């Protein structure tokens, strides 16, 4: 059985990691969709699709044979979004998501949708991790060590701080 899981992964964090490990207990293969792949260099989406692929592939290196990481650009048309996703990824049997819109759209298209475990949403969320990066607070403990290494390699914290600064 092949599953599908989508996220923006800005950045990929330990909450994502635990959920994906849970999903891999249920499926033979997993497609990980990188949502909003066209977005980068903003406070909400500081990392490129390629950088996010690198983060995820390094963090899940022991599962490479079982995962596909596919960047998915937004099309801004909910009625066509599922068919867009289906056209861009390998076939799948089940969708994993807690996002109400994603759940609704895939259910309407006839897919089985399973909810995932929610893991420490206070700290394990991109908004909080990016806030900590901007403010100089500790964030490395909220992401797999491989992700922290990628962010450091690409100058991600410096990029985010620069983007967050003003020109006044």
GUMARGU-660543 format. One record per atom (N, C-alpha, C): residue in three letters; atom name; x, y, z. Coordinates in steps of 0.2 Angstrom, whole numbers, always signed. Each point is the difference from the previous one (the first is absolute). Layout:
N
resn / name / u / v / w
Ala / CA / X / Y / Z
...
This chain:
168
resn / name / u / v / w
Unk / N / +4 / -6 / +0
Unk / CA / -4 / +6 / +0
Unk / C / +5 / +6 / +0
Unk / N / -3 / +5 / -4
Unk / CA / +4 / +7 / +0
Unk / C / -4 / +5 / +3
Unk / N / +3 / +4 / +4
Unk / CA / -4 / +6 / +3
Unk / C / +3 / +6 / -3
Unk / N / -4 / +6 / +2
Unk / CA / +2 / +7 / -2
Unk / C / -1 / +4 / +6
Unk / N / +5 / +4 / +1
Unk / CA / +0 / +5 / +5
Unk / C / +3 / +7 / -3
Unk / N / -3 / +5 / +2
Unk / CA / +2 / +7 / -3
Unk / C / +1 / +5 / +6
Unk / N / +5 / +4 / -1
Unk / CA / +1 / +5 / +4
Unk / C / +5 / +5 / -3
Unk / N / +0 / +6 / +3
Unk / CA / +5 / +5 / -3
Unk / C / +7 / -1 / +3
Unk / N / +0 / -3 / +6
Unk / CA / +7 / -1 / +3
Unk / C / +5 / +6 / +0
Unk / N / -3 / +5 / +3
Unk / CA / +4 / +6 / +1
Unk / C / +2 / +2 / +7
Unk / N / +5 / -4 / +3
Unk / CA / +3 / -5 / -3
Unk / C / -3 / -7 / +2
Unk / N / +3 / -5 / -2
Unk / CA / -1 / -7 / +2
Unk / C / +2 / -1 / +7
Unk / N / -5 / -2 / +5
Unk / CA / +2 / +0 / +7
Unk / C / -2 / -7 / +3
Unk / N / +1 / +0 / +6
Unk / CA / -1 / -7 / +4
Unk / C / -7 / -2 / +0
Unk / N / -5 / +4 / +0
Unk / CA / -7 / -2 / -1
Unk / C / -1 / -3 / -6
Unk / N / +2 / +3 / -6
Unk / CA / +0 / -3 / -6
Unk / C / +3 / -7 / +0
Unk / N / +6 / +0 / +3
Unk / CA / +4 / -6 / +0
Unk / C / -3 / -6 / +3
Unk / N / -3 / +1 / +6
Unk / CA / -4 / -5 / +4
Unk / C / -6 / -2 / -4
Unk / N / -4 / +4 / -3
Unk / CA / -6 / -2 / -4
Unk / C / +2 / -4 / -6
Unk / N / +6 / +2 / -3
Unk / CA / +2 / -4 / -6
Unk / C / +2 / -7 / +2
Unk / N / +4 / +0 / +6
Unk / CA / +2 / -7 / +2
Unk / C / -6 / -4 / +2
Unk / N / -6 / +3 / +3
Unk / CA / -6 / -4 / +1
Unk / C / -3 / -2 / -6
Unk / N / +0 / +4 / -5
Unk / CA / -3 / -2 / -7
Unk / C / +3 / -6 / -3
Unk / N / +7 / +1 / +1
Unk / CA / +4 / -6 / -3
Unk / C / -1 / -6 / +3
Unk / N / -3 / +0 / +6
Unk / CA / -2 / -7 / +3
Unk / C / -6 / -3 / -3
Unk / N / -4 / +4 / -4
Unk / CA / -6 / -2 / -3
Unk / C / +0 / -1 / -7
Unk / N / +5 / +3 / -4
Unk / CA / +0 / -1 / -7
Unk / C / +7 / -3 / -2
Unk / N / +0 / -2 / -6
Unk / CA / +6 / -3 / -3
Unk / C / +5 / +6 / -3
Unk / N / -4 / +5 / -3
Unk / CA / +4 / +6 / -3
Unk / C / -4 / +6 / +2
Unk / N / +3 / +6 / +0
Unk / CA / -3 / +6 / +2
Unk / C / +2 / +5 / -5
Unk / N / -4 / +4 / -2
Unk / CA / +1 / +6 / -5
Unk / C / -1 / +6 / +5
Unk / N / +6 / +4 / +0
Unk / CA / +0 / +6 / +4
Unk / C / -1 / +6 / -4
Unk / N / -5 / +3 / +0
Unk / CA / -1 / +6 / -5
Unk / C / +2 / +6 / +4
Unk / N / +4 / +4 / -4
Unk / CA / +3 / +6 / +3
Unk / C / -5 / +6 / -3
Unk / N / -5 / +2 / +4
Unk / CA / -5 / +5 / -2
Unk / C / +3 / +7 / +0
Unk / N / -3 / +4 / -4
Unk / CA / +2 / +6 / -2
Unk / C / +7 / +1 / -2
Unk / N / +2 / -5 / -5
Unk / CA / +7 / -1 / -2
Unk / C / +3 / +6 / -3
Unk / N / -5 / +4 / -3
Unk / CA / +3 / +6 / -4
Unk / C / +2 / +6 / +5
Unk / N / -2 / -1 / +7
Unk / CA / +1 / +6 / +4
Unk / C / +7 / -1 / +4
Unk / N / +4 / +5 / +1
Unk / CA / +6 / +1 / +3
Unk / C / +2 / +7 / +2
Unk / N / +4 / +1 / +4
Unk / CA / +3 / +6 / +2
Unk / C / -5 / +5 / +3
Unk / N / -5 / -3 / +3
Unk / CA / -5 / +5 / +4
Unk / C / +0 / -3 / +7
Unk / N / -3 / +4 / +5
Unk / CA / +0 / -2 / +7
Unk / C / -4 / -6 / +1
Unk / N / -5 / -1 / -4
Unk / CA / -4 / -6 / +1
Unk / C / +3 / -6 / -4
Unk / N / +3 / +1 / -5
Unk / CA / +3 / -5 / -4
Unk / C / +8 / +2 / -2
Unk / N / +4 / -1 / +5
Unk / CA / +7 / +3 / -1
Unk / C / +4 / -5 / -5
Unk / N / -2 / -7 / +0
Unk / CA / +5 / -5 / -3
Unk / C / -3 / -2 / -7
Unk / N / +5 / -1 / -4
Unk / CA / -3 / -2 / -7
Unk / C / -2 / -7 / +0
Unk / N / -3 / -2 / -5
Unk / CA / -2 / -7 / -1
Unk / C / +6 / -5 / +1
Unk / N / +5 / +2 / -4
Unk / CA / +6 / -4 / +0
Unk / C / +3 / -1 / +7
Unk / N / +0 / +5 / +4
Unk / CA / +3 / +0 / +7
Unk / C / -5 / -4 / +4
Unk / N / -6 / +0 / -1
Unk / CA / -5 / -4 / +4
Unk / C / +1 / -7 / -2
Unk / N / +1 / -2 / -6
Unk / CA / +2 / -7 / -2
Unk / C / +6 / -2 / +3
Unk / N / +5 / +4 / +0
Unk / CA / +6 / -2 / +3
Unk / C / -1 / -1 / +8
Unk / N / -3 / +4 / +3
Unk / CA / -2 / -1 / +8
Unk / C / -3 / -7 / +1
Unk / N / -5 / -1 / -4
Unk / CA / -4 / -6 / +1
Unk / C / +4 / -6 / -2
Unk / N / +3 / +0 / -6
Unk / CA / +4 / -6 / -2
Unk / C / +5 / -2 / +5
Unk / N / +4 / +5 / +3
Unk / CA / +5 / -1 / +5
Unk / C / -3 / -3 / +6
Unk / N / -5 / +3 / +2
Unk / CA / -3 / -2 / +7
Unk / C / -3 / -7 / -1
Unk / N / -2 / -2 / -6
Unk / CA / -3 / -7 / -1
Unk / C / +4 / -4 / -4
Unk / N / +7 / +1 / +0
Unk / CA / +5 / -4 / -4
Unk / C / -1 / -8 / +1
Unk / N / -2 / -2 / +6
Unk / CA / -1 / -7 / +1
Unk / C / -6 / -3 / -4
Unk / N / -4 / +4 / -2
Unk / CA / -7 / -2 / -4
Unk / C / +0 / +2 / -7
Unk / N / +6 / +2 / -3
Unk / CA / +0 / +2 / -7
Unk / C / -3 / -5 / -5
Unk / N / +0 / -6 / +2
Unk / CA / -3 / -5 / -5
Unk / C / -7 / +0 / +0
Unk / N / -3 / +3 / +5
Unk / CA / -7 / +0 / +1
Unk / C / -4 / +7 / +0
Unk / N / +4 / +5 / -2
Unk / CA / -3 / +7 / +0
Unk / C / +1 / +3 / -7
Unk / N / -5 / +4 / -2
Unk / CA / +1 / +4 / -6
Unk / C / -2 / +7 / +3
Unk / N / +5 / +5 / -2
Unk / CA / -1 / +7 / +2
Unk / C / -2 / +4 / -6
Unk / N / -6 / +3 / -1
Unk / CA / -2 / +3 / -6
Unk / C / -2 / +7 / +2
Unk / N / +3 / +5 / -4
Unk / CA / -2 / +7 / +1
Unk / C / -6 / +1 / -4
Unk / N / -5 / +4 / +4
Unk / CA / -7 / +1 / -3
Unk / C / -1 / +8 / +0
Unk / N / -1 / +3 / -5
Unk / CA / -1 / +7 / -1
Unk / C / -8 / +1 / +2
Unk / N / -1 / +6 / +3
Unk / CA / -7 / +1 / +1
Unk / C / -4 / +2 / -7
Unk / N / -6 / -2 / -1
Unk / CA / -4 / +2 / -6
Unk / C / -5 / +5 / +2
Unk / N / -2 / +1 / +6
Unk / CA / -5 / +5 / +2
Unk / C / -7 / -1 / -2
Unk / N / -1 / -6 / -1
Unk / CA / -7 / -2 / -3
Unk / C / -2 / -7 / +4
Unk / N / -3 / +1 / +6
Unk / CA / -2 / -6 / +4
Unk / C / -3 / -6 / -4
Unk / N / -5 / +2 / -5
Unk / CA / -4 / -5 / -3
Unk / C / +5 / -4 / -5
Unk / N / +6 / +2 / -2
Unk / CA / +4 / -3 / -4
Unk / C / +7 / -3 / +4
Unk / N / +0 / +2 / +6
Unk / CA / +6 / -2 / +3
Unk / C / +2 / -7 / +1
Unk / N / -5 / -4 / +2
Unk / CA / +1 / -7 / +0
Unk / C / +3 / -3 / -6
Unk / N / -4 / +1 / -6
Unk / CA / +3 / -2 / -6
Unk / C / +7 / +2 / -2
Unk / N / +1 / +6 / +2
Unk / CA / +7 / +3 / -1
Unk / C / +5 / -4 / +4
Unk / N / -1 / -2 / +6
Unk / CA / +4 / -4 / +4
Unk / C / +1 / -7 / -3
Unk / N / -6 / -3 / -2
Unk / CA / +0 / -7 / -2
Unk / C / +4 / +0 / -7
Unk / N / +0 / +5 / -4
Unk / CA / +4 / +1 / -6
Unk / C / +8 / +0 / +1
Unk / N / +2 / +2 / +6
Unk / CA / +7 / +2 / +1
Unk / C / +3 / -5 / +5
Unk / N / -3 / -5 / +2
Unk / CA / +3 / -5 / +5
Unk / C / -2 / -7 / -2
Unk / N / +4 / -5 / +2
Unk / CA / -2 / -7 / -1
Unk / C / -7 / -2 / +3
Unk / N / -3 / -5 / -3
Unk / CA / -7 / -2 / +3
Unk / C / +1 / -1 / +8
Unk / N / -5 / +1 / +3
Unk / CA / -1 / -1 / +7
Unk / C / -6 / -3 / +2
Unk / N / -1 / -3 / +6
Unk / CA / -6 / -3 / +3
Unk / C / -3 / +4 / +5
Unk / N / +4 / +3 / +4
Unk / CA / -3 / +3 / +6
Unk / C / +4 / +7 / +1
Unk / N / -4 / +5 / +3
Unk / CA / +3 / +7 / +1
Unk / C / +0 / +1 / +8
Unk / N / +5 / +3 / +2
Unk / CA / +1 / +1 / +7
Unk / C / +0 / +8 / +1
Unk / N / -5 / +2 / +4
Unk / CA / +0 / +7 / +1
Unk / C / -4 / +2 / +6
Unk / N / +1 / +6 / +3
Unk / CA / -5 / +3 / +5
Unk / C / -2 / +6 / -2
Unk / N / +2 / +3 / -6
Unk / CA / -2 / +6 / -3
Unk / C / -7 / -1 / -2
Unk / N / -5 / +4 / +2
Unk / CA / -7 / -1 / -1
Unk / C / -1 / +1 / -8
Unk / N / +3 / +4 / -3
Unk / CA / -1 / +1 / -8
Unk / C / +3 / -6 / -3
Unk / N / +6 / -2 / +1
Unk / CA / +3 / -6 / -3
Unk / C / -5 / -6 / +1
Unk / N / -2 / -1 / +6
Unk / CA / -4 / -6 / +2
Unk / C / -7 / +1 / -5
Unk / N / -3 / +5 / +0
Unk / CA / -6 / +1 / -3
Unk / C / +1 / -1 / -8
Unk / N / +5 / +3 / -3
Unk / CA / +1 / -1 / -7
Unk / C / +1 / -7 / -2
Unk / N / +5 / -3 / +4
Unk / CA / +1 / -7 / -2
Unk / C / -6 / -5 / +1
Unk / N / -4 / +1 / +6
Unk / CA / -6 / -4 / +1
Unk / C / -5 / +1 / -6
Unk / N / -1 / +6 / -2
Unk / CA / -4 / +2 / -6
Unk / C / +2 / -4 / -6
Unk / N / +7 / -1 / -1
Unk / CA / +2 / -3 / -6
Unk / C / +0 / -7 / +1
Unk / N / -2 / -3 / +6
Unk / CA / -1 / -7 / +1
Unk / C / +6 / -4 / +3
Unk / N / +5 / +4 / +3
Unk / CA / +5 / -3 / +3
Unk / C / -1 / -2 / +7
Unk / N / +3 / -5 / +3
Unk / CA / +0 / -1 / +7
Unk / C / +5 / +5 / +3
Unk / N / -2 / +3 / +5
Unk / CA / +4 / +5 / +4
Unk / C / +0 / -2 / +7
Unk / N / +7 / +0 / +3
Unk / CA / +1 / -2 / +7
Unk / C / +3 / +6 / +3
Unk / N / -2 / +1 / +6
Unk / CA / +3 / +6 / +4
Unk / C / +6 / -3 / +3
Unk / N / +5 / +5 / +2
Unk / CA / +6 / -2 / +3
Unk / C / +0 / +2 / +7
Unk / N / +5 / -2 / +4
Unk / CA / +1 / +2 / +7
Unk / C / +2 / +7 / +0
Unk / N / -2 / +4 / +5
Unk / CA / +2 / +7 / +1
Unk / C / +5 / -1 / +5
Unk / N / +6 / +3 / -2
Unk / CA / +6 / -1 / +5
Unk / C / +2 / +7 / +2
Unk / N / -1 / +2 / +6
Unk / CA / +3 / +6 / +3
Unk / C / -1 / +6 / -5
Unk / N / -6 / +2 / -1
Unk / CA / -1 / +5 / -5
Unk / C / +2 / +7 / +2
Unk / N / +1 / +1 / +7
Unk / CA / +3 / +6 / +2
Unk / C / +7 / +2 / -2
Unk / N / +4 / -5 / +0
Unk / CA / +7 / +1 / -2
Unk / C / +1 / -2 / -7
Unk / N / -3 / -6 / -2
Unk / CA / +2 / -3 / -6
Unk / C / -5 / +3 / -6
Unk / N / +1 / +6 / -2
Unk / CA / -3 / +3 / -5
Unk / C / +5 / +5 / -3
Unk / N / -1 / +1 / -7
Unk / CA / +5 / +4 / -3
Unk / C / +0 / +7 / +2
Unk / N / -6 / +3 / +2
Unk / CA / -1 / +7 / +2
Unk / C / +5 / +1 / +6
Unk / N / -1 / -4 / +5
Unk / CA / +4 / +0 / +6
Unk / C / +8 / -1 / -1
Unk / N / +1 / -4 / -4
Unk / CA / +8 / -2 / -2
Unk / C / +2 / +7 / -4
Unk / N / -3 / +2 / -4
Unk / CA / +2 / +6 / -4
Unk / C / +1 / +6 / +5
Unk / N / -5 / +1 / +4
Unk / CA / +0 / +5 / +5
Unk / C / +6 / +0 / +4
Unk / N / +2 / -6 / +3
Unk / CA / +6 / -1 / +4
Unk / C / +6 / +1 / -4
Unk / N / +0 / -1 / -7
Unk / CA / +6 / +1 / -4
Unk / C / +1 / +8 / +0
Unk / N / -5 / +3 / -2
Unk / CA / +0 / +7 / +0
Unk / C / +2 / +4 / +6
Unk / N / -2 / -3 / +6
Unk / CA / +1 / +4 / +6
Unk / C / +7 / -3 / +3
Unk / N / +3 / -5 / -3
Unk / CA / +6 / -2 / +3
Unk / C / -1 / -5 / +6
Unk / N / -6 / -3 / +0
Unk / CA / -1 / -5 / +6
Unk / C / +2 / -7 / -3
Unk / N / +0 / -4 / +5
Unk / CA / +2 / -7 / -2
Unk / C / -6 / -3 / -4
Unk / N / +2 / -3 / -6
Unk / CA / -4 / -4 / -5
Unk / C / +2 / -7 / -2
Unk / N / +7 / -1 / +1
Unk / CA / +3 / -6 / -3
Unk / C / -3 / -6 / +3
Unk / N / -3 / +0 / +6
Unk / CA / -2 / -6 / +4
Unk / C / -7 / -1 / -3
Unk / N / -3 / +4 / -4
Unk / CA / -7 / -2 / -3
Unk / C / +0 / -3 / -7
Unk / N / +6 / -1 / -2
Unk / CA / +1 / -3 / -7
Unk / C / +5 / -6 / +0
Unk / N / -1 / -4 / -4
Unk / CA / +5 / -6 / +0
Unk / C / +7 / +4 / -2
Unk / N / +5 / -3 / +3
Unk / CA / +7 / +3 / +0
Unk / C / +2 / +1 / -8
Unk / N / -2 / -5 / -4
Unk / CA / +2 / +1 / -7
Unk / C / -3 / +6 / -3
Unk / N / -6 / +2 / +2
Unk / CA / -4 / +6 / -2
Unk / C / +4 / +6 / +3
Unk / N / +2 / +0 / +6
Unk / CA / +4 / +6 / +3
Unk / C / +6 / +1 / -4
Unk / N / +3 / -6 / -2
Unk / CA / +7 / +1 / -4
Unk / C / -2 / +3 / -7
Unk / N / -5 / -2 / -3
Unk / CA / -2 / +3 / -7
Unk / C / -1 / +7 / +1
Unk / N / -4 / +2 / +5
Unk / CA / -2 / +7 / +1
Unk / C / +7 / +4 / +1
Unk / N / +4 / -2 / +4
Unk / CA / +7 / +3 / +1
Unk / C / +4 / +0 / -7
Unk / N / +0 / -5 / -4
Unk / CA / +4 / +0 / -6
Unk / C / -3 / +5 / -5
Unk / N / -6 / +1 / +0
Unk / CA / -3 / +5 / -5
Unk / C / -1 / +7 / +3
Unk / N / +2 / +1 / +6
Unk / CA / -1 / +7 / +3
Unk / C / -7 / +1 / +1
Unk / N / -4 / -4 / +2
Unk / CA / -7 / +0 / +0
Unk / C / -2 / +5 / +6
Unk / N / +3 / +0 / +6
Unk / CA / -2 / +5 / +5
Unk / C / +2 / +7 / -2
Unk / N / +6 / +1 / -3
Unk / CA / +2 / +7 / -2
Unk / C / -5 / +2 / -6
Unk / N / -2 / -4 / -4
Unk / CA / -5 / +2 / -5
Unk / C / -7 / +2 / +3
Unk / N / -2 / -4 / +4
Unk / CA / -6 / +1 / +4
Unk / C / +0 / +7 / +3
Unk / N / +5 / +1 / +4
Unk / CA / +1 / +6 / +4
Unk / C / +1 / +6 / -5
Unk / N / +3 / +0 / -6
Unk / CA / +0 / +5 / -5
Unk / C / -7 / +1 / -3
Unk / N / -3 / -5 / -1
Unk / CA / -7 / +1 / -3
Unk / C / -5 / +3 / +5
Unk / N / +1 / -1 / +6
Unk / CA / -4 / +2 / +6
Unk / C / +2 / +8 / +2
Unk / N / +6 / +2 / -2
Unk / CA / +2 / +7 / +1
Unk / C / -4 / +5 / -4
Unk / N / +0 / +6 / +2
Unk / CA / -3 / +5 / -4
Unk / C / +5 / +5 / -3
Unk / N / -2 / +4 / -5
Unk / CA / +5 / +4 / -3
Unk / C / +0 / +7 / +3
Unk / N / -3 / +1 / +6
Unk / CA / +0 / +6 / +3
Unk / C / +6 / +2 / +3
